[in-house]
Amino acid sequence: MGHADSLLALGGAFLAAAVLARLGNRFGLPTIPLFTLAGILLGPHTPGLVLVRDAHDFEMLSALGLVLLLFYLGLEFHVDDLKNGGRRLLLAGGSYLVLNVGAGLAFGFGLGWGAREALVLAGVLGISSSAIVTKILIDLGRIGRPGTKIVLGVIVVEDIFLALYLAVLQPVISGAEGGLEIAWQVAKAFGFLLALATAARYGTRLVARLIHVRDDELLVISFLGAAVFVAGVSEYLGVADAIGAFMVGLIFGGTPSGPRIRRLVHPLRDAFAAIFFFAFGLAIDPGDFAAVAVPVVIAVLLTLAMNIAAGLVVARLYGYRAREAMLIATTLLARGEFALILAAMAANAGLDSRLAPFIAGYVLVLAVLGPLAAGRVHAADDRRAKATTEGALEAEELRREARDPVTTPDR
């Protein structure tokens, strides 16, 4: 594309994503699937206006969006949350992952698309969308409720699993041949992660001195350069670039500058993440949805069943009743950014072409169904709680009248 065409395409992508997202917000829909839908509608595979003919034109911007997504996630990650939750939190998050990732792996092998594809599908079906889950909790005013800590705890455990999972998955799906080469690639990935984890644990003070600056402009340049550079080193070493960015966010989040960095990176994350989801939609051919419609429906039903089962297990661990289990299950139902990250990795690795439309359809359905189901269940719980409170007040009033009856004079 020429210079003018590039600017028109980029500006059009932002505007189309914004318009569709604003329309969706009227119905309480999250932005992630709507950005992807905008890319599908304006891509080369859909009749009508074609804004971008080749998804590779946005390849670098899309990669930057992915880096900033995971960098921000690292900033928000707090190891103390996991420590404070203790063994019960690990059991809760582990139970959720075992049920959902296990079901996803079995589903992947059942499709018969290949072993590497099955490993990708295990992560797609097994990991919730942190962005959508957090938005649901905020929109429904559930922050501060007892069950919310459990949901956030499960998300923390999922984040840890995701980092390790991507470190193992990258060399496997990248075409490494033989057990020895795969073992070397995995060992190299874990060695790199261990070095970054050590920096996060023991090098925070040094990093804090290096990045400390009063000027916001220089701070933005510093953390952005660090995140992108380490992401590049990660990719060079065979580790997913997103994981390198996640670890940099984890390191920077533990410094005194962490709150400022979170504030400054937020608009950058939103802008470039929108391009990442839009670019993913550009590569999707809606004509392929028919071939994967049945697997998508089965996967959605399987995820719903596993989430309910996991919700019951988690609620039982904390001594909650069935209604709290449904609150947990529906809040964690949505799938989003992590599934699309895995889809992008699978496409780059040349895996089965059916993966991209399957993941797109699956994410679109659950990213819409999740918030709607959570809203219905939370509304029903609020009505039940209100009715219980009113019933308790009425019973108290009757008891008070029984203790102190009001007598009326005889006529």
HELIX and SHEET records of a PDB file:
HELIX    1   1 HIS A    3  ASN A   25  1                                  23    
HELIX    2   2 THR A   31  LEU A   41  1                                  11    
HELIX    3   3 ALA A   55  PHE A   58  5                                   4    
HELIX    4   4 GLU A   59  GLU A   76  1                                  18    
HELIX    5   5 VAL A   79  LEU A  111  1                                  33    
HELIX    6   6 ALA A  115  GLY A  126  1                                  12    
HELIX    7   7 SER A  130  ASP A  139  1                                  10    
HELIX    8   8 PRO A  146  ILE A  173  1                                  28    
HELIX    9   9 GLY A  179  TYR A  202  1                                  24    
HELIX   10  10 THR A  204  ILE A  211  1                                   8    
HELIX   11  11 ASP A  216  TYR A  236  1                                  21    
HELIX   12  12 ASP A  241  GLY A  253  1                                  13    
HELIX   13  13 GLY A  258  LEU A  282  1                                  25    
HELIX   14  14 PRO A  286  ASP A  288  5                                   3    
HELIX   15  15 PHE A  289  LEU A  317  1                                  29    
HELIX   16  16 ALA A  322  THR A  331  1                                  10    
HELIX   17  17 GLU A  337  ASN A  348  1                                  12    
HELIX   18  18 LEU A  355  ARG A  403  1                                  49    
END                                                                             
